[in-house]
Amino acid sequence: MLKEVLNDALNNLHAESGALTSSAIVSIDGLPIVSVLERNIDSDRVGSLSAALLSCSGRPPACSLRQFQSNDFARPAG
């Protein structure tokens, strides 16, 4: 159910954007949840790269699943 909603969101994003060619939603650990990628792009590699970039940044992700579920996207203070 959730994967279908997320996949629909990515497909809508692609449909409304003329320039977007690939997108993915990955877990903090780099596991692909859903993706809309060009044929030559491996979702596992995208996930691994995303996790590596997050790790190097030293910062937690900006939005958590709890924020998505509650629609609470207010910027944290500080």
C-alpha positions as CSV (number, residue, x, y, z in Angstrom):
1,M,0.0,0.0,0.0
2,L,2.6,2.6,1.1
3,K,4.9,1.5,-1.8
4,E,2.1,2.0,-4.3
5,V,1.5,5.5,-2.9
6,L,5.2,6.4,-3.1
7,N,5.5,5.0,-6.5
8,D,2.5,6.9,-7.7
9,A,4.1,10.1,-6.2
10,L,7.3,9.5,-8.1
11,N,5.4,8.8,-11.4
12,N,3.4,12.0,-10.9
13,L,6.6,13.9,-10.2
14,H,8.1,12.6,-13.5
15,A,4.9,13.4,-15.4
16,E,4.8,17.0,-14.2
17,S,8.5,17.6,-14.7
18,G,9.9,17.8,-18.2
19,A,13.5,17.4,-17.1
20,L,13.4,14.7,-14.5
21,T,14.7,11.4,-15.7
22,S,15.2,9.3,-12.6
23,S,14.2,9.4,-8.9
24,A,14.3,7.1,-5.9
25,I,13.2,6.9,-2.3
26,V,15.7,5.0,-0.2
27,S,15.9,4.1,3.4
28,I,18.5,5.7,5.7
29,D,20.5,2.4,5.3
30,G,20.4,2.8,1.5
31,L,17.8,0.2,0.8
32,P,15.7,1.2,-2.3
33,I,12.0,1.5,-1.3
34,V,10.7,2.7,-4.7
35,S,12.3,4.1,-7.7
36,V,11.7,5.4,-11.2
37,L,15.0,5.0,-12.9
38,E,16.4,4.9,-16.5
39,R,17.1,1.4,-17.6
40,N,20.9,1.7,-17.2
41,I,20.7,2.8,-13.5
42,D,20.8,0.2,-10.8
43,S,18.5,1.0,-7.8
44,D,20.9,-0.8,-5.4
45,R,23.7,1.5,-6.4
46,V,21.6,4.6,-6.1
47,G,20.6,3.4,-2.6
48,S,24.2,2.7,-1.6
49,L,25.4,6.1,-2.9
50,S,22.5,7.8,-1.0
51,A,23.5,6.1,2.2
52,A,27.2,7.0,1.7
53,L,26.3,10.7,1.1
54,L,24.1,10.8,4.2
55,S,26.8,9.2,6.2
56,C,29.4,11.7,5.0
57,S,27.2,14.6,5.8
58,G,27.1,13.8,9.5
59,R,23.5,15.0,9.7
60,P,20.2,13.1,10.2
61,P,17.8,13.1,7.2
62,A,15.7,16.2,7.0
63,C,12.4,14.4,6.9
64,S,11.5,11.3,8.9
65,L,8.7,8.8,8.1
66,R,6.9,10.1,11.2
67,Q,6.9,13.6,9.6
68,F,5.5,12.2,6.4
69,Q,2.7,10.3,8.2
70,S,1.7,13.4,10.3
71,N,2.2,15.9,7.4
72,D,4.5,17.9,9.8
73,F,7.1,19.5,7.7
74,A,7.9,22.5,9.9
75,R,11.6,23.3,9.9
76,P,13.1,22.3,13.2
77,A,14.3,25.2,15.4
78,G,18.1,25.8,15.8
